[in-house]
Amino acid sequence: MSARFAPAEALAALAAQPGAAPFRELFAHGTLSVEIYRPVGEDRQQAHARDEVYVVIAGSGDFICGGERRAFVAGELLFVPAGVAHRFEHFSDDFSTWVVFYGPQGGETA
């Protein structure tokens, strides 16, 4: 099985989703889940039960993870361990990111 997703197609699928949630799962295989995420105005997400990776598609802003603030730009990869509070702030209107969840509930051990 193979999968291929382009940002424009993923964002179109997100826009077509009823209920206007800022994310949409596009692919799942085993513990792997791939989503597109595009918050509007404010990022209201909570800490997640699994490890995750963001790959920023477009935009820039600030990323707060575990109390640490860092600027981000398109193309960056951001890792968040399971259970750690995080959010995007002051992001540009064109901000969107891939979200990759993987591993067991509670995260992988180091």
C-alpha distances in whole Angstrom, upper triangle without the diagonal:
4,7,10,14,17,20,22,19,19,23,23,21,23,26,25,25,28,30,29,28,27,24,20,17,14,11,11,10,12,15,14,15,15,18,20,24,27,30,33,37,36,33,34,31,32,31,27,27,24,23,22,22,23,22,25,24,28,31,33,35,36,34,35,34,36,39,38,38,37,36,33,32,29,26,27,25,27,26,27,28,27,31,32,34,32,33,33,36,38,35,35,35,32,30,26,24,20,20,18,19,18,20,22,25,28,25,25,28,29
4,7,10,14,17,19,16,16,20,21,19,21,24,23,23,27,29,28,26,25,22,19,16,13,10,11,10,14,16,13,14,13,16,18,21,24,28,31,34,34,31,32,29,31,29,26,26,23,23,21,20,21,19,22,21,24,28,30,32,33,31,33,32,34,37,36,36,34,33,30,28,25,23,24,22,24,24,26,27,27,30,31,32,31,31,30,34,35,32,32,32,28,27,23,21,17,18,16,18,17,20,22,25,27,25,25,28,29
4,7,10,13,15,13,12,16,17,15,17,20,20,20,23,25,24,23,22,18,16,13,10,8,10,10,14,15,12,12,10,13,14,18,21,24,27,30,30,28,29,26,28,27,24,25,22,21,19,18,18,17,19,18,21,25,27,29,30,28,31,30,32,35,34,33,31,31,27,26,22,20,22,20,22,22,24,25,25,28,29,30,28,28,27,31,32,29,29,28,25,23,20,17,14,15,14,16,16,19,22,24,27,24,24,28,29
4,7,10,12,10,10,14,15,14,16,19,19,19,23,25,23,22,21,18,15,13,10,9,12,13,17,18,14,13,11,12,13,17,19,23,25,29,29,27,28,26,28,27,25,26,23,22,19,18,17,15,17,15,18,22,24,27,28,27,29,29,32,34,33,32,30,29,25,23,20,18,20,19,21,22,24,26,26,29,29,30,28,27,26,29,30,27,26,25,22,21,17,16,13,15,14,17,18,21,24,26,28,26,26,29,30
4,7,9,7,7,10,11,11,12,15,16,16,20,22,20,19,17,15,13,12,8,9,13,15,18,19,15,13,10,10,10,13,15,19,22,25,25,23,25,23,26,26,23,25,22,21,18,16,15,13,14,12,15,19,21,24,26,24,27,27,30,32,31,30,28,26,22,21,17,16,18,17,19,21,22,25,25,28,28,28,25,24,23,26,27,23,23,22,18,17,14,12,10,13,13,16,18,21,24,26,28,25,26,30,30
4,6,5,6,9,10,11,12,14,16,17,21,22,20,19,17,15,14,14,11,13,16,18,22,22,18,16,12,12,10,13,15,18,20,24,24,23,25,24,26,27,25,27,24,23,20,17,15,13,13,10,13,16,19,22,24,24,27,27,30,32,31,29,27,25,21,19,15,14,17,17,19,21,23,26,27,29,29,28,26,24,22,25,25,21,20,19,16,15,12,12,10,14,15,18,20,24,27,28,30,28,28,32,32
4,6,5,6,8,10,10,12,14,15,19,20,18,17,15,13,12,13,11,14,17,20,23,22,19,16,12,11,8,11,11,15,17,20,21,20,22,21,24,25,23,26,24,22,19,16,14,11,10,7,9,13,16,19,21,21,24,24,28,29,28,26,24,22,18,16,12,12,15,15,18,20,22,25,25,27,27,26,23,21,19,21,22,18,17,15,12,12,9,9,9,12,14,18,20,24,27,28,29,27,28,31,31
4,6,5,6,9,10,11,12,14,18,20,17,17,15,14,13,15,13,16,19,22,25,25,22,19,15,13,10,12,12,16,17,20,22,21,23,23,26,27,26,28,27,26,22,20,17,15,14,10,11,14,18,21,23,23,26,27,31,32,31,29,27,24,21,18,15,15,18,19,21,23,25,28,29,30,30,29,26,23,21,23,23,19,17,15,12,13,11,12,12,15,18,21,24,27,30,31,32,30,32,35,35
4,6,5,6,9,10,11,13,16,18,16,16,15,14,12,13,10,13,17,20,23,23,20,17,14,12,10,13,13,17,18,22,23,22,24,23,26,27,25,28,26,25,22,20,18,16,16,13,14,17,21,23,26,25,28,29,32,33,33,31,29,27,23,21,18,18,20,20,22,24,25,28,28,30,30,29,26,24,23,25,25,22,20,18,15,15,13,13,12,15,17,20,23,26,29,29,31,30,31,34,35
4,5,5,6,9,10,11,15,16,14,14,12,10,8,9,8,11,14,17,21,20,17,14,11,9,6,9,10,14,16,20,20,19,21,20,22,23,22,24,22,22,18,17,15,14,13,11,13,16,19,21,23,22,25,25,28,30,29,28,26,24,21,19,16,16,18,18,19,21,22,25,25,26,26,26,23,21,20,22,23,19,19,17,14,13,10,10,9,12,14,16,19,23,25,26,28,26,28,31,32
4,5,5,6,9,10,13,15,12,12,10,9,9,11,10,14,17,21,24,23,20,16,13,10,7,8,8,12,13,17,18,17,19,19,22,23,22,25,24,23,20,18,15,14,13,10,11,14,17,19,21,21,24,25,28,29,29,27,25,23,20,18,15,16,18,19,20,22,23,25,25,27,26,25,22,20,18,20,20,17,16,14,11,11,8,10,10,13,16,18,22,25,27,27,29,28,30,33,34
4,5,5,6,9,12,14,12,13,12,12,11,13,12,15,19,22,25,25,22,19,15,13,10,12,11,14,15,19,20,20,22,21,25,26,25,27,26,26,23,22,19,18,17,14,15,17,20,23,25,25,27,28,32,33,32,30,29,27,24,22,19,20,22,22,24,25,26,29,29,30,30,28,26,23,22,23,23,20,19,16,14,14,12,14,14,16,19,21,24,28,30,30,32,31,32,36,37
4,5,5,6,10,13,11,11,11,10,8,10,9,12,16,19,22,22,19,16,13,11,9,11,12,15,16,20,21,20,21,20,23,25,23,25,24,24,21,21,18,18,18,15,17,19,22,24,26,25,27,28,31,32,32,31,29,28,25,23,20,21,23,22,23,25,25,27,27,28,28,27,25,23,22,24,25,21,21,18,16,16,13,14,13,15,17,19,22,25,27,27,29,28,30,34,35
4,5,5,9,10,8,8,7,7,6,9,9,13,16,20,22,22,19,15,13,9,7,8,8,11,12,16,17,16,17,17,20,22,20,23,22,22,19,19,17,17,16,14,15,17,20,21,23,22,24,25,28,29,29,28,27,25,22,21,19,20,21,21,21,23,23,25,24,25,25,24,22,19,19,21,21,18,18,16,14,14,11,12,12,13,16,18,21,24,26,25,27,27,29,32,34
4,5,8,10,7,9,9,9,9,13,13,17,20,23,26,26,23,19,17,13,11,11,10,12,12,16,17,17,18,19,22,24,23,26,26,26,23,22,20,19,18,16,16,18,21,22,24,24,26,27,30,31,31,29,28,27,24,23,20,22,23,24,24,26,26,28,28,28,28,26,24,21,20,21,22,19,18,15,14,14,12,14,15,16,19,21,25,28,30,29,31,30,33,36,37
4,6,9,8,10,11,11,10,13,13,16,19,23,26,26,23,20,17,14,13,13,13,15,15,19,20,20,21,21,24,26,25,27,27,27,25,24,22,22,21,19,20,21,24,26,27,27,29,30,33,34,34,32,32,30,27,26,24,25,26,26,27,28,28,30,29,30,30,29,27,24,23,25,25,23,22,19,17,18,16,17,17,18,21,22,26,29,30,30,32,31,34,37,39
4,6,6,7,9,9,8,11,12,15,17,21,24,23,21,18,16,13,12,12,12,14,15,18,19,18,18,18,21,23,22,24,24,25,23,23,21,21,21,19,20,22,24,25,27,26,27,28,31,32,33,31,31,30,27,26,24,25,26,26,26,27,26,28,27,27,28,26,25,22,22,24,25,22,22,19,18,18,16,17,17,17,19,20,23,26,27,27,29,29,31,35,37
4,6,8,11,11,11,13,15,18,20,24,26,25,24,20,19,16,15,15,15,15,16,19,19,19,19,19,22,24,23,25,26,27,25,25,24,25,24,23,23,24,27,27,29,28,29,30,32,33,34,33,33,32,30,29,27,28,29,29,28,29,28,30,28,28,29,27,26,24,24,25,26,24,24,21,21,21,19,20,20,20,22,23,26,28,29,28,30,30,33,37,39
4,6,9,11,11,14,16,19,21,25,27,26,24,20,19,16,15,14,14,13,14,17,17,17,16,16,19,22,21,24,25,26,24,25,23,24,24,23,23,24,26,26,27,26,27,28,30,31,32,31,31,30,28,28,27,28,29,28,27,28,27,28,27,26,27,25,24,21,21,23,24,22,23,20,20,20,18,19,20,20,22,22,25,28,28,27,29,29,32,36,38
4,6,8,10,13,15,19,21,25,27,25,23,20,18,14,13,11,10,10,10,13,14,14,14,15,18,21,20,23,24,25,22,23,21,22,20,20,20,20,22,22,23,23,24,25,28,29,29,28,28,27,25,25,23,25,26,25,25,26,25,27,26,25,25,23,22,19,19,20,21,19,19,16,16,16,15,16,17,17,20,21,24,27,28,27,28,29,32,35,36
4,6,7,11,14,17,18,22,24,22,20,17,15,12,11,9,9,8,10,13,12,11,11,11,14,17,17,19,20,21,19,19,18,19,18,18,19,19,21,21,21,20,21,22,24,26,26,25,25,25,23,23,22,23,23,23,22,22,21,23,22,22,22,20,18,16,16,18,19,18,18,16,16,15,13,14,15,14,17,18,21,24,25,23,24,25,28,31,33
4,7,11,13,16,18,22,23,22,19,16,14,10,8,6,5,5,7,11,10,9,10,10,13,16,16,19,19,19,17,17,14,16,15,15,15,15,17,17,18,17,18,19,22,23,24,22,22,21,19,19,18,20,20,19,18,20,19,21,20,20,20,18,16,13,13,15,16,14,15,13,13,11,10,11,12,12,15,16,20,23,24,23,24,24,26,30,31
4,7,9,12,14,18,20,18,16,12,10,6,5,4,6,8,11,14,13,11,12,10,13,15,14,17,16,17,14,14,13,14,14,14,15,16,18,18,19,17,19,19,22,23,24,23,22,22,19,19,18,19,19,18,17,18,17,19,18,19,19,18,16,14,14,16,18,16,17,15,15,12,10,10,9,9,12,13,16,20,21,20,21,21,24,27,28
4,6,9,11,15,18,16,14,10,9,5,6,7,9,11,14,17,17,15,15,14,16,17,15,17,17,18,15,15,14,15,15,15,17,19,21,21,22,20,22,22,24,26,27,26,25,25,22,22,20,20,20,19,19,19,19,21,19,21,21,20,19,17,17,20,22,19,20,18,17,15,12,11,10,10,12,13,16,19,20,20,22,21,24,27,29
4,6,8,11,14,13,11,7,6,4,7,9,12,14,17,21,20,17,17,15,17,17,15,16,15,16,13,14,14,15,16,16,18,20,22,23,24,22,23,22,25,27,27,27,26,26,23,23,21,20,20,19,18,18,18,19,18,20,21,21,19,19,19,22,24,22,22,21,19,17,14,12,10,9,10,10,13,16,18,18,20,19,21,25,27
4,7,11,14,14,11,8,6,5,7,11,14,16,19,23,22,20,21,18,20,20,18,19,17,18,15,15,14,15,16,15,18,21,23,24,25,23,25,25,27,30,29,29,28,27,24,23,20,20,20,19,19,19,20,21,21,23,24,24,22,21,21,24,26,23,23,22,20,18,14,13,10,10,10,12,14,17,19,20,22,21,23,27,28
4,7,10,11,8,6,5,7,10,13,17,19,23,26,25,22,23,20,21,21,18,18,16,16,14,15,15,15,17,17,20,23,25,26,27,25,26,25,27,30,30,30,29,28,25,25,22,21,21,19,19,19,20,21,20,22,24,24,23,23,23,26,28,25,26,25,23,21,17,15,11,11,10,11,12,15,17,18,21,20,21,24,26
4,7,7,6,4,6,9,13,15,19,21,25,28,26,23,23,20,21,20,17,16,14,15,14,15,16,17,19,20,23,26,27,28,28,26,27,25,27,30,30,30,29,30,27,26,24,23,22,20,20,19,19,19,18,21,22,24,23,23,24,28,30,27,28,28,26,23,20,17,13,12,10,9,10,12,14,15,18,17,18,22,24
4,6,5,7,9,12,16,19,22,25,28,31,30,26,26,23,23,22,18,17,15,15,15,16,18,19,22,22,25,28,30,31,31,28,29,27,28,32,32,32,31,31,28,28,26,24,24,21,21,20,20,20,19,22,24,25,25,26,27,30,33,30,31,31,29,26,22,19,16,14,11,11,10,11,13,15,18,17,17,21,23
4,5,8,11,15,18,21,24,26,30,33,31,27,27,23,23,21,17,16,13,14,15,16,19,20,23,24,28,30,31,32,31,28,29,26,27,31,31,32,32,32,30,30,28,26,25,22,22,20,20,19,17,20,23,25,25,26,28,31,34,32,33,33,31,28,25,22,18,16,12,11,9,9,10,13,16,15,15,18,20
4,7,10,13,17,19,22,24,28,30,28,25,24,20,20,18,14,12,9,10,11,13,16,18,21,23,26,28,29,29,28,25,25,23,24,27,28,29,28,29,27,28,26,24,23,20,19,16,16,15,13,17,19,21,21,23,24,28,31,29,31,31,29,26,23,20,16,13,10,8,5,5,7,9,12,11,11,15,18
4,7,10,14,16,20,22,25,28,26,23,23,19,19,17,14,13,10,10,10,11,13,15,18,19,23,25,26,27,26,23,24,22,23,27,26,27,26,27,24,25,23,21,20,17,17,15,15,15,14,17,19,21,20,21,22,26,29,27,28,28,26,23,20,16,13,10,7,6,5,7,10,12,14,12,13,17,18
4,7,10,13,16,18,22,25,23,20,20,17,17,16,13,13,10,11,9,11,12,14,16,17,20,23,24,24,24,21,22,21,22,26,26,26,25,26,23,23,21,20,19,16,16,15,15,15,14,17,18,19,19,19,20,24,26,24,25,25,23,20,17,14,10,8,6,5,6,10,12,13,15,14,15,19,21
4,7,10,13,16,20,23,21,18,19,16,17,17,14,15,13,12,10,10,10,11,13,13,17,19,21,22,22,20,21,20,22,25,25,25,24,23,20,20,18,17,16,14,14,14,15,16,16,18,19,20,18,18,18,22,24,21,22,22,20,17,13,11,7,6,5,7,9,12,15,16,18,16,17,21,22
4,6,10,13,16,19,18,15,16,14,16,16,14,15,14,14,11,10,10,11,12,12,15,17,19,20,20,18,20,19,22,24,24,23,22,22,19,19,17,16,16,14,14,15,15,17,16,18,19,19,17,16,16,19,21,19,20,19,17,14,11,8,6,5,6,8,12,15,17,17,19,18,20,23,24
4,7,10,13,16,16,14,15,14,16,17,16,18,17,16,13,12,10,10,10,9,12,14,16,17,18,17,19,19,22,24,24,22,21,20,17,17,14,14,15,14,14,16,16,19,19,20,20,19,17,15,14,17,19,16,16,15,13,11,7,6,5,6,9,11,15,18,21,21,22,21,23,26,27
4,6,10,13,12,10,12,11,14,15,14,17,16,16,13,12,9,10,10,10,11,12,14,15,15,14,16,17,20,21,21,20,19,18,15,15,14,15,15,14,14,15,15,18,18,19,18,17,14,12,11,14,16,13,14,13,11,9,6,5,6,7,10,12,16,19,21,21,22,21,23,26,27
4,7,10,10,9,11,11,15,17,17,20,20,19,16,15,12,12,10,10,10,10,12,13,14,14,16,18,21,22,22,19,19,17,15,14,13,15,15,16,15,17,17,20,21,21,20,18,15,12,10,12,13,10,11,9,8,6,5,7,9,10,14,16,20,23,25,24,25,24,26,29,30
4,6,6,6,8,9,13,16,16,20,20,20,17,16,13,15,13,13,12,12,13,12,13,13,15,17,20,20,20,18,18,17,15,16,15,17,17,17,16,18,18,21,20,20,19,16,14,10,9,10,11,9,10,9,10,8,8,9,12,12,16,17,21,24,26,24,25,24,27,30,30
4,6,7,10,12,16,19,20,23,24,24,21,20,17,18,15,15,14,12,13,13,14,15,17,19,22,22,22,20,20,18,17,17,17,20,20,20,20,22,21,24,24,23,22,19,16,13,11,11,11,9,9,7,9,9,10,12,15,16,20,21,25,28,29,28,28,28,31,33,34
4,7,10,13,16,19,21,24,25,25,22,22,18,19,17,17,15,13,13,12,13,14,16,18,21,20,21,18,18,17,17,17,18,21,21,22,20,22,22,25,25,24,22,19,16,12,10,9,8,8,9,8,11,10,12,15,18,18,22,23,27,30,31,29,29,29,32,34,35
4,6,9,12,15,17,21,22,22,20,20,17,19,16,18,16,14,14,12,12,12,13,15,18,17,18,16,17,16,16,17,18,21,20,20,19,20,19,22,21,20,18,15,13,9,8,7,8,9,11,11,13,11,13,14,17,17,20,21,25,27,28,26,26,26,29,31,32
4,6,9,12,14,18,18,18,16,16,14,16,14,16,16,14,14,12,11,10,11,13,15,15,16,14,15,15,15,16,17,19,18,18,16,17,15,18,18,17,15,12,9,6,6,7,10,9,12,12,14,11,11,12,15,14,17,18,21,24,24,23,22,22,25,28,28
4,7,10,12,16,17,18,16,17,16,18,17,19,19,18,17,15,14,13,12,13,15,15,17,16,18,18,18,20,20,22,21,20,18,18,16,18,17,15,14,11,10,7,9,10,13,13,16,16,17,15,15,15,17,15,18,18,21,23,23,21,21,21,25,27,28
4,7,9,12,14,14,13,14,13,17,16,18,19,18,18,16,15,12,12,12,13,15,16,16,17,18,18,20,20,21,19,18,15,15,13,14,13,12,11,9,8,7,9,11,15,14,17,18,18,15,14,14,15,12,15,14,17,19,20,17,17,18,21,23,25
4,6,10,12,13,13,15,15,18,19,21,22,21,20,18,16,14,12,11,12,13,16,16,18,20,19,22,22,23,21,19,16,15,12,13,11,9,9,6,7,8,11,14,17,17,20,21,22,18,17,16,17,14,16,14,17,18,18,15,14,15,19,21,22
4,7,9,10,10,13,14,17,18,21,23,22,21,19,17,14,12,10,10,12,14,16,18,20,19,22,22,23,20,18,14,13,9,9,7,5,5,4,6,9,12,15,19,19,22,23,23,20,19,17,17,13,14,12,14,15,15,12,11,12,15,17,19
4,6,7,8,11,13,17,18,21,23,23,22,21,19,16,14,12,12,15,17,18,20,21,20,22,23,22,20,17,14,12,9,8,6,5,7,8,9,11,14,18,21,21,24,24,24,20,18,16,15,12,12,9,11,12,11,9,9,9,13,16,17
4,7,9,13,15,19,21,23,26,26,26,24,22,19,17,15,14,18,20,21,22,24,23,26,25,25,22,19,16,14,11,9,5,5,9,11,12,15,18,21,25,24,27,28,27,24,22,19,18,14,13,9,10,10,8,5,5,7,11,13,16
4,6,10,13,16,19,21,24,25,25,24,22,18,18,15,15,19,20,21,22,24,22,24,24,22,20,17,14,11,9,7,4,7,10,12,13,15,18,22,25,24,27,28,27,23,20,17,15,12,10,6,6,6,6,5,6,5,8,11,14
4,7,10,14,17,19,22,23,22,22,20,16,16,13,13,17,17,19,19,21,19,21,21,20,17,13,11,8,6,5,4,8,9,12,12,14,17,20,24,23,25,26,25,22,19,16,14,10,8,6,6,7,8,8,8,5,7,10,12
4,7,10,13,16,18,19,19,19,18,14,14,12,14,17,17,18,17,18,16,18,17,16,14,10,8,6,5,6,7,10,10,12,11,13,14,18,21,19,22,23,22,18,15,12,10,7,5,4,6,9,11,11,11,9,11,14,14
4,7,10,13,15,17,16,17,16,13,14,12,15,17,16,17,15,16,14,15,14,12,10,7,6,5,6,9,10,13,12,14,12,13,13,17,20,18,20,21,19,16,13,10,8,6,5,7,9,11,14,15,15,12,13,16,16
4,6,9,12,13,13,14,13,11,13,12,15,17,16,15,14,14,11,12,11,10,8,6,5,6,8,11,13,15,14,14,11,11,11,15,17,14,16,18,16,12,10,6,6,5,6,9,12,15,18,18,18,15,17,19,19
4,6,9,11,12,14,14,12,15,15,18,20,18,17,15,14,10,10,8,6,6,4,6,9,12,15,17,19,18,18,15,14,13,16,17,15,16,17,14,11,9,6,5,7,8,12,14,17,20,21,21,19,19,22,21
4,6,7,8,11,12,11,14,15,19,20,18,16,14,12,8,7,5,5,5,6,8,11,14,17,19,21,19,18,15,13,11,14,15,11,12,13,11,8,6,4,6,9,11,15,17,21,24,24,24,22,23,25,25
4,7,10,12,15,14,18,19,22,24,22,19,17,15,11,9,5,6,8,10,12,15,17,20,22,24,22,22,18,16,14,16,16,13,12,13,9,7,5,5,7,10,13,16,19,23,26,26,27,24,25,28,28
4,7,10,13,14,18,19,23,24,22,19,16,13,10,7,5,7,10,12,14,17,19,23,24,26,24,22,19,16,13,14,14,10,9,9,6,5,5,7,10,13,16,19,23,26,29,29,29,27,28,31,30
4,7,10,12,16,18,22,22,20,17,14,11,8,6,5,9,10,13,14,18,19,23,25,25,23,21,18,15,11,12,10,7,5,7,5,4,7,9,12,15,18,21,24,28,30,30,30,28,29,32,31
4,7,9,13,16,19,19,17,13,11,7,5,4,6,10,10,12,13,16,18,22,24,24,21,20,16,13,9,9,8,5,6,9,8,6,9,10,14,16,19,22,25,28,30,30,29,27,29,31,30
4,7,10,13,17,16,14,10,8,6,6,7,10,13,12,14,13,16,17,20,22,22,19,17,13,11,7,6,5,4,6,10,11,8,11,12,15,17,20,22,25,28,30,29,28,26,28,30,29
4,7,10,13,12,10,6,5,4,6,9,12,14,12,13,12,14,14,18,20,20,16,14,11,8,6,5,6,7,10,13,14,11,13,13,16,16,19,21,24,26,28,27,25,24,26,27,26
4,6,10,10,8,6,5,6,7,10,12,14,11,11,9,11,11,14,16,16,13,11,7,6,5,6,9,9,12,15,15,12,13,12,15,14,16,18,20,23,24,23,22,20,22,24,23
4,7,6,5,4,6,9,10,14,16,17,14,14,11,12,10,13,15,14,10,8,5,5,6,7,11,12,15,18,19,15,16,15,17,16,18,18,21,22,23,22,20,19,21,22,22
4,5,5,7,8,11,12,15,17,18,15,13,9,9,7,9,11,11,7,6,4,7,9,11,14,15,18,21,21,17,17,16,17,15,16,16,18,19,20,19,17,16,18,19,18
4,6,9,11,14,15,19,21,21,18,16,13,11,9,9,11,10,6,6,6,9,12,14,17,18,22,24,25,21,21,19,20,18,18,18,19,20,20,18,16,15,17,18,17
4,7,10,13,15,19,22,22,19,18,15,14,12,13,15,13,9,8,8,10,12,13,16,17,21,24,25,21,22,21,22,20,21,21,23,24,24,22,19,19,21,21,21
4,7,10,13,16,19,20,16,16,13,13,12,14,16,15,11,10,9,11,12,12,15,16,20,23,23,20,21,19,21,20,21,21,23,24,25,24,21,20,21,22,20
4,7,10,13,17,18,15,15,12,14,13,16,18,17,13,12,10,10,9,9,11,13,16,19,20,17,18,18,20,19,21,22,24,25,27,25,23,22,24,24,23
4,6,10,13,15,12,12,10,12,13,16,19,19,15,14,11,11,10,10,11,12,15,18,18,15,17,16,18,18,20,21,23,25,27,26,24,23,24,25,23
4,7,11,12,10,12,11,14,15,19,21,21,18,17,13,12,10,9,10,10,12,15,16,13,15,15,17,18,20,22,25,27,29,28,27,25,26,27,26
4,7,9,7,9,9,12,14,18,20,21,18,17,13,12,9,10,10,9,11,14,13,10,12,11,14,15,17,20,22,25,27,27,26,24,25,26,25
4,6,6,9,11,14,17,20,23,24,21,20,16,15,12,12,12,9,10,13,11,9,11,11,13,15,18,21,23,26,29,29,28,26,27,29,27
4,6,9,11,15,17,21,23,25,22,22,18,16,13,15,14,11,11,13,10,8,9,9,11,14,16,19,22,25,28,29,28,26,27,29,28
4,7,10,13,16,20,22,24,22,22,19,17,15,17,17,14,14,16,13,11,11,9,10,13,15,18,20,23,27,27,27,24,25,27,26
4,6,10,13,17,19,21,19,19,16,15,13,16,16,14,15,17,15,12,12,10,11,12,14,16,18,21,24,25,24,22,22,24,22
4,7,10,13,16,18,17,17,14,14,13,16,18,16,17,19,17,14,13,9,9,10,11,13,15,18,21,21,21,18,18,20,19
4,7,10,13,15,13,13,11,11,11,14,17,15,17,19,18,14,13,10,10,10,10,12,14,16,19,19,18,16,16,18,17
4,7,10,12,10,12,10,12,13,16,19,18,20,22,21,17,16,13,12,10,10,10,11,13,16,16,15,12,13,14,14
4,7,8,7,9,8,10,12,16,19,18,21,23,22,18,17,14,13,10,10,10,11,12,14,13,12,10,11,13,13
4,6,6,9,10,13,16,19,22,22,25,27,26,22,20,17,16,13,12,10,10,11,11,11,9,7,8,10,10
4,6,9,10,14,17,20,24,23,26,27,27,23,21,18,17,13,12,9,10,9,9,8,6,5,8,10,12
4,6,9,13,16,19,23,23,26,27,27,24,22,20,19,15,15,12,13,13,12,9,7,8,11,13,14
4,6,10,13,16,20,20,24,25,25,22,21,18,18,15,15,13,15,15,15,13,10,10,13,14,15
4,7,11,13,17,18,21,23,23,20,19,18,18,15,16,15,17,18,18,15,13,14,17,18,19
4,7,10,14,14,17,19,20,16,16,14,15,13,15,14,17,18,19,17,16,15,18,20,20
4,7,10,10,14,16,16,13,13,12,14,13,15,15,19,21,22,20,19,18,21,23,23
4,7,7,10,12,13,10,11,11,13,13,16,17,20,23,24,23,22,21,23,25,25
4,5,9,11,13,11,13,14,17,16,20,21,24,27,28,26,25,24,27,29,28
4,7,9,12,10,13,15,18,19,22,24,27,30,31,30,29,28,30,32,32
4,7,8,6,9,11,15,16,20,22,25,28,30,29,28,27,29,31,31
4,5,5,9,12,16,18,21,24,27,30,32,32,31,30,32,34,34
4,6,9,12,16,18,22,24,28,31,33,32,32,31,33,36,36
4,6,10,13,16,20,23,26,30,32,31,32,30,32,35,34
4,7,11,13,17,19,23,26,28,28,28,26,28,31,31
4,7,10,13,16,20,23,25,25,26,24,26,29,29
4,6,10,13,16,20,22,22,23,21,22,25,25
4,7,10,13,17,20,20,21,19,20,23,24
4,7,10,14,16,16,17,15,17,20,21
4,7,10,13,14,15,13,14,18,18
4,7,10,10,12,10,11,15,16
4,7,9,11,8,9,13,14
4,7,8,6,6,10,12
4,6,5,6,10,13
4,5,8,11,14
4,7,9,12
4,7,9
4,6
4
